[in-house]
């Protein structure tokens, strides 16, 4: 991949290709690492009763997340991801290559992940009452371990008294669909979303995942983030 990186830089020089003046020169980024957590998802799946696993498979098919849940772990080329990230332009949301501009589109999301493109919009809730109600409906308790904004997912998984089904959905979202830097926490404001999924609600995932990927690339290119989520499959 070092060869590919040097080849692209050489092509840039030969063609006289540069970013716009306000972008500055291409910057060398450390080789990116991916953050996906199939092991945690597999751990949860293994701890579920066979009947509950069958019910979860049916539920995920109903809400349109079946293909994602069945997607195997894929080894990605970290060098290639790094080369592309070095050429990301946040303002136009595209990769600027020697041959022209390229971007990831909503059609790519559908073709690769097969997630729903239509449905209820995904929103982060700041309503404490709504969050507590969702937590009570999912786990039978008013609250679970958190630091105010995020839920300590690993602590919840270790607590065998908590229902495995909602935790599995939380792990699928935080570990694959909408990962953060660590992938070990879950946004507390998304508990109503988990409750909606568990109730059979179908959400509009495609646009949300694409926007999350764009934001990931912005943080990598301009703010020094060194990891990229599983949406890098796109």
QUICORSUL-V238795 format. One record per residue. N is the residue number from 1. RES is the residue in one letter. OMEGA is omega as a letter, one per 30 degrees, with the letter a starting at -180 (999 if undefined). Layout:
# QUICORSUL-V238795
n->N res->RES omega->OMEGA
n->N res->RES omega->OMEGA
This chain:
# QUICORSUL-V238795
n->1 res->X omega->l
n->2 res->X omega->l
n->3 res->X omega->l
n->4 res->X omega->a
n->5 res->X omega->a
n->6 res->X omega->l
n->7 res->X omega->l
n->8 res->X omega->l
n->9 res->X omega->l
n->10 res->X omega->l
n->11 res->X omega->l
n->12 res->X omega->a
n->13 res->X omega->a
n->14 res->X omega->a
n->15 res->X omega->a
n->16 res->X omega->a
n->17 res->X omega->l
n->18 res->X omega->l
n->19 res->X omega->l
n->20 res->X omega->a
n->21 res->X omega->a
n->22 res->X omega->l
n->23 res->X omega->a
n->24 res->X omega->a
n->25 res->X omega->l
n->26 res->X omega->a
n->27 res->X omega->l
n->28 res->X omega->l
n->29 res->X omega->l
n->30 res->X omega->a
n->31 res->X omega->a
n->32 res->X omega->l
n->33 res->X omega->l
n->34 res->X omega->l
n->35 res->X omega->l
n->36 res->X omega->a
n->37 res->X omega->l
n->38 res->X omega->a
n->39 res->X omega->l
n->40 res->X omega->l
n->41 res->X omega->l
n->42 res->X omega->l
n->43 res->X omega->l
n->44 res->X omega->l
n->45 res->X omega->a
n->46 res->X omega->a
n->47 res->X omega->a
n->48 res->X omega->l
n->49 res->X omega->a
n->50 res->X omega->l
n->51 res->X omega->l
n->52 res->X omega->l
n->53 res->X omega->l
n->54 res->X omega->l
n->55 res->X omega->l
n->56 res->X omega->l
n->57 res->X omega->l
n->58 res->X omega->a
n->59 res->X omega->a
n->60 res->X omega->l
n->61 res->X omega->a
n->62 res->X omega->a
n->63 res->X omega->l
n->64 res->X omega->a
n->65 res->X omega->a
n->66 res->X omega->a
n->67 res->X omega->l
n->68 res->X omega->a
n->69 res->X omega->a
n->70 res->X omega->a
n->71 res->X omega->a
n->72 res->X omega->l
n->73 res->X omega->a
n->74 res->X omega->l
n->75 res->X omega->a
n->76 res->X omega->l
n->77 res->X omega->a
n->78 res->X omega->l
n->79 res->X omega->l
n->80 res->X omega->l
n->81 res->X omega->a
n->82 res->X omega->l
n->83 res->X omega->a
n->84 res->X omega->a
n->85 res->X omega->l
n->86 res->X omega->a
n->87 res->X omega->l
n->88 res->X omega->l
n->89 res->X omega->a
n->90 res->X omega->a
n->91 res->X omega->l
n->92 res->X omega->l
n->93 res->X omega->l
n->94 res->X omega->l
n->95 res->X omega->l
n->96 res->X omega->a
n->97 res->X omega->l
n->98 res->X omega->a
n->99 res->X omega->a
n->100 res->X omega->a
n->101 res->X omega->l
n->102 res->X omega->l
n->103 res->X omega->l
n->104 res->X omega->a
n->105 res->X omega->l
n->106 res->X omega->l
n->107 res->X omega->l
n->108 res->X omega->l
n->109 res->X omega->a
n->110 res->X omega->a
n->111 res->X omega->a
n->112 res->X omega->a
n->113 res->X omega->a
n->114 res->X omega->l
n->115 res->X omega->a
n->116 res->X omega->l
n->117 res->X omega->a
n->118 res->X omega->l
n->119 res->X omega->l
n->120 res->X omega->l
n->121 res->X omega->l
n->122 res->X omega->a
n->123 res->X omega->l
n->124 res->X omega->a
n->125 res->X omega->l
n->126 res->X omega->a
n->127 res->X omega->a
n->128 res->X omega->l
n->129 res->X omega->l
n->130 res->X omega->l
n->131 res->X omega->l
n->132 res->X omega->l
n->133 res->X omega->l
n->134 res->X omega->l
n->135 res->X omega->l
n->136 res->X omega->a
n->137 res->X omega->a
n->138 res->X omega->a
n->139 res->X omega->a
n->140 res->X omega->l
n->141 res->X omega->a
n->142 res->X omega->a
n->143 res->X omega->l
n->144 res->X omega->a
n->145 res->X omega->l
n->146 res->X omega->l
n->147 res->X omega->a
n->148 res->X omega->a
n->149 res->X omega->a
n->150 res->X omega->l
n->151 res->X omega->l
n->152 res->X omega->a
n->153 res->X omega->a
n->154 res->X omega->l
n->155 res->X omega->l
n->156 res->X omega->a
n->157 res->X omega->l
n->158 res->X omega->l
n->159 res->X omega->a
n->160 res->X omega->l
n->161 res->X omega->a
n->162 res->X omega->a
n->163 res->X omega->a
n->164 res->X omega->a
n->165 res->X omega->l
n->166 res->X omega->l
n->167 res->X omega->l
n->168 res->X omega->l
n->169 res->X omega->l
n->170 res->X omega->l
n->171 res->X omega->l
n->172 res->X omega->a
n->173 res->X omega->a
n->174 res->X omega->a
n->175 res->X omega->a
n->176 res->X omega->a
n->177 res->X omega->a
n->178 res->X omega->a
n->179 res->X omega->l
n->180 res->X omega->a
n->181 res->X omega->a
n->182 res->X omega->a
n->183 res->X omega->a
n->184 res->X omega->a
n->185 res->X omega->a
n->186 res->X omega->a
n->187 res->X omega->a
n->188 res->X omega->a
n->189 res->X omega->l
n->190 res->X omega->l
n->191 res->X omega->l
n->192 res->X omega->l
n->193 res->X omega->l
n->194 res->X omega->l
n->195 res->X omega->l
n->196 res->X omega->l
n->197 res->X omega->a
n->198 res->X omega->l
n->199 res->X omega->l
n->200 res->X omega->l
n->201 res->X omega->l
n->202 res->X omega->a
n->203 res->X omega->l
n->204 res->X omega->a
n->205 res->X omega->a
n->206 res->X omega->a
n->207 res->X omega->a
n->208 res->X omega->l
n->209 res->X omega->l
n->210 res->X omega->l
n->211 res->X omega->l
n->212 res->X omega->l
n->213 res->X omega->l
n->214 res->X omega->a
n->215 res->X omega->l
n->216 res->X omega->a
n->217 res->X omega->l
n->218 res->X omega->a
n->219 res->X omega->l
n->220 res->X omega->a
n->221 res->X omega->a
n->222 res->X omega->a
n->223 res->X omega->l
n->224 res->X omega->l
n->225 res->X omega->a
n->226 res->X omega->l
n->227 res->X omega->l
n->228 res->X omega->a
n->229 res->X omega->a
n->230 res->X omega->l
n->231 res->X omega->l
n->232 res->X omega->l
n->233 res->X omega->a
n->234 res->X omega->999
